[in-house]
Amino acid sequence: MKESKEWTEQFKSELNKLEDMQEVEVPEQYQLMNVLQEYKARRQKTFKREIAAFLLTAILVLAMLVLISLKVTTAFLWIQGLALFFIPVIFLAEKKRRSKQDEVTKL
């Protein structure tokens, strides 16, 4: 019984020594703010890129409307054919790019 008690006390003291060696590092406020600023900058850059893509798409749609209204069907058909080819390529490239990033997504 005495050996068991001594062993338990020794075990507890060894565990305390191990815990003292492993100190948890709590990040400072400036480190957290720096990480937050970097995240905001990345999101802002992504937002600007998405807005540019949206505006480009809107301009292309309006250009297609003008082409149709002017009855330039040959150019319209060529652009539609190219779009059918490039849309899957763009989709796959975007999917690959997003899988590489650690991006926060809404569920």
Number of C-alpha atoms within 10 A of each C-alpha: 6 7 8 9 10 11 12 12 12 12 12 12 12 12 12 11 11 11 11 10 9 8 8 8 6 6 8 8 9 9 10 11 11 11 12 12 12 12 13 12 12 13 14 12 12 12 12 12 12 12 12 12 12 12 12 12 12 12 12 12 12 12 13 18 13 13 15 14 10 9 11 12 13 11 13 17 11 11 13 13 11 11 13 11 11 12 11 11 12 12 11 12 12 11 11 11 10 11 10 8 8 7 11 7 5 4 3
